[in-house]
Structures are given as structure tokens and as C-alpha cells.
Amino acid sequence: KHSHRNFHSEKKVWIGGIGEEVSYKELHEHMKPAGAKWVEVFHGNGKGTGVACFATQEEATAAIAASNGSVCGSGTLQVDVWEKKPKEAA
């Protein structure tokens, strides 16, 4: 099964401002021109956010510049570097 976890963090971008009606397919179509290989839209706590994954770090960096502030569905996307959240101590 594909997952954004299969991609290194430097090859991923964080996406915010995703409208509730936007599916991962629509987001992928939106991010495909920038070279996105895999896209996920998060639900629950991460509602309105998602991730796009790229083949190279350069493509991911270029996608931030190309896609930040673009409109997808009813929302204006915020696209930024992917930051790993620290694992909570059990």
C-alpha cells in the first residue's frame, strides 16, 4: 500500500487550506503539474491539511514556490516544507 511515509521528509510538502469538498484526486490533479507522485488529504485532527510527495527534493522545493497561494476548490492552498512531528513519549 502506498503511503506518504514511504517518502523521505525532504521530498514531501505540507499543504494547508484544503477545502472540505476537495478529494485527494482533485488535489493530486492540482499538484501533478509540479511533479507530485503521491498526495494525501488528512481527516480528523489534520482536517484541511494534506501532503504531496515528489521524486526529488528539488521538485518538492519548486512545488512550494509554484503552488503556495494557488486556489484548489474553495480554498487557497498554503504549501510549505514538511516537518516531522516529534514522537510523543509513551
C-alpha positions as a Markdown table, in Angstrom:
| # | Residue | x | y | z |
|---|---|---|---|---|
| 1 | Lys | 0.0 | 0.0 | 0.0 |
| 2 | His | 1.3 | 3.4 | -0.9 |
| 3 | Ser | 1.7 | 6.0 | 1.9 |
| 4 | His | 3.4 | 9.3 | 2.3 |
| 5 | Arg | 5.5 | 7.5 | 4.9 |
| 6 | Asn | 7.4 | 5.8 | 2.1 |
| 7 | Phe | 8.8 | 9.2 | 1.0 |
| 8 | His | 11.7 | 11.0 | 2.8 |
| 9 | Ser | 10.6 | 14.2 | 4.5 |
| 10 | Glu | 12.7 | 16.4 | 2.2 |
| 11 | Lys | 10.7 | 15.0 | -0.7 |
| 12 | Lys | 7.3 | 16.0 | 0.9 |
| 13 | Val | 5.5 | 19.3 | 1.2 |
| 14 | Trp | 2.8 | 20.2 | 3.7 |
| 15 | Ile | -0.4 | 21.5 | 2.3 |
| 16 | Gly | -2.9 | 23.6 | 4.3 |
| 17 | Gly | -6.1 | 25.4 | 3.4 |
| 18 | Ile | -7.7 | 22.4 | 1.6 |
| 19 | Gly | -11.4 | 22.9 | 1.3 |
| 20 | Glu | -13.7 | 20.2 | 2.8 |
| 21 | Glu | -15.0 | 19.3 | -0.7 |
| 22 | Val | -11.5 | 18.6 | -2.1 |
| 23 | Ser | -10.7 | 14.9 | -2.6 |
| 24 | Tyr | -7.1 | 13.6 | -2.8 |
| 25 | Lys | -7.8 | 13.0 | -6.5 |
| 26 | Glu | -8.6 | 16.7 | -7.1 |
| 27 | Leu | -5.6 | 17.7 | -5.0 |
| 28 | His | -3.4 | 15.3 | -7.0 |
| 29 | Glu | -4.6 | 16.8 | -10.3 |
| 30 | His | -3.8 | 20.3 | -8.9 |
| 31 | Met | -0.3 | 19.2 | -7.7 |
| 32 | Lys | 0.6 | 17.0 | -10.7 |
| 33 | Pro | 1.9 | 19.8 | -12.9 |
| 34 | Ala | 4.5 | 20.4 | -10.1 |
| 35 | Gly | 5.5 | 16.7 | -10.3 |
| 36 | Ala | 3.6 | 15.2 | -7.4 |
| 37 | Lys | 3.8 | 11.4 | -7.3 |
| 38 | Trp | 1.6 | 10.9 | -4.3 |
| 39 | Val | -0.9 | 13.0 | -2.5 |
| 40 | Glu | -3.0 | 12.5 | 0.7 |
| 41 | Val | -5.7 | 14.6 | 2.3 |
| 42 | Phe | -5.9 | 14.3 | 6.0 |
| 43 | His | -9.1 | 13.9 | 8.1 |
| 44 | Gly | -9.8 | 14.2 | 11.8 |
| 45 | Asn | -7.2 | 16.2 | 13.6 |
| 46 | Gly | -5.5 | 17.1 | 10.4 |
| 47 | Lys | -8.6 | 18.2 | 8.6 |
| 48 | Gly | -7.9 | 20.8 | 5.9 |
| 49 | Thr | -4.3 | 19.7 | 5.5 |
| 50 | Gly | -2.5 | 17.2 | 3.4 |
| 51 | Val | 0.8 | 16.1 | 1.9 |
| 52 | Ala | 2.2 | 15.9 | -1.6 |
| 53 | Cys | 5.2 | 13.7 | -2.3 |
| 54 | Phe | 7.8 | 14.1 | -5.0 |
| 55 | Ala | 10.6 | 12.1 | -6.7 |
| 56 | Thr | 13.3 | 14.6 | -5.7 |
| 57 | Gln | 13.9 | 17.3 | -3.0 |
| 58 | Glu | 14.3 | 19.9 | -5.9 |
| 59 | Glu | 10.8 | 19.1 | -7.2 |
| 60 | Ala | 9.4 | 19.4 | -3.7 |
| 61 | Thr | 11.1 | 22.8 | -3.2 |
| 62 | Ala | 9.9 | 24.0 | -6.6 |
| 63 | Ala | 6.3 | 22.9 | -5.8 |
| 64 | Ile | 6.3 | 25.1 | -2.7 |
| 65 | Ala | 7.1 | 28.1 | -4.8 |
| 66 | Ala | 4.7 | 27.2 | -7.6 |
| 67 | Ser | 1.7 | 26.1 | -5.5 |
| 68 | Asn | 1.7 | 28.2 | -2.4 |
| 69 | Gly | -1.2 | 30.6 | -2.7 |
| 70 | Ser | -2.8 | 28.7 | -5.5 |
| 71 | Val | -6.6 | 28.0 | -5.4 |
| 72 | Cys | -7.9 | 24.5 | -5.3 |
| 73 | Gly | -11.7 | 24.1 | -4.8 |
| 74 | Ser | -12.9 | 26.7 | -2.4 |
| 75 | Gly | -9.6 | 27.2 | -0.6 |
| 76 | Thr | -6.4 | 29.0 | -1.1 |
| 77 | Leu | -3.6 | 26.5 | -0.5 |
| 78 | Gln | -0.7 | 27.1 | 1.8 |
| 79 | Val | 2.3 | 24.9 | 0.7 |
| 80 | Asp | 5.3 | 24.6 | 2.9 |
| 81 | Val | 8.2 | 22.4 | 4.0 |
| 82 | Trp | 7.2 | 19.1 | 5.6 |
| 83 | Glu | 8.3 | 19.0 | 9.2 |
| 84 | Lys | 8.4 | 15.7 | 11.1 |
| 85 | Lys | 6.4 | 16.0 | 14.3 |
| 86 | Pro | 8.3 | 14.7 | 17.3 |
| 87 | Lys | 7.1 | 11.4 | 18.6 |
| 88 | Glu | 5.3 | 11.8 | 21.8 |
| 89 | Ala | 6.9 | 9.9 | 24.7 |
| 90 | Ala | 4.8 | 6.9 | 25.7 |
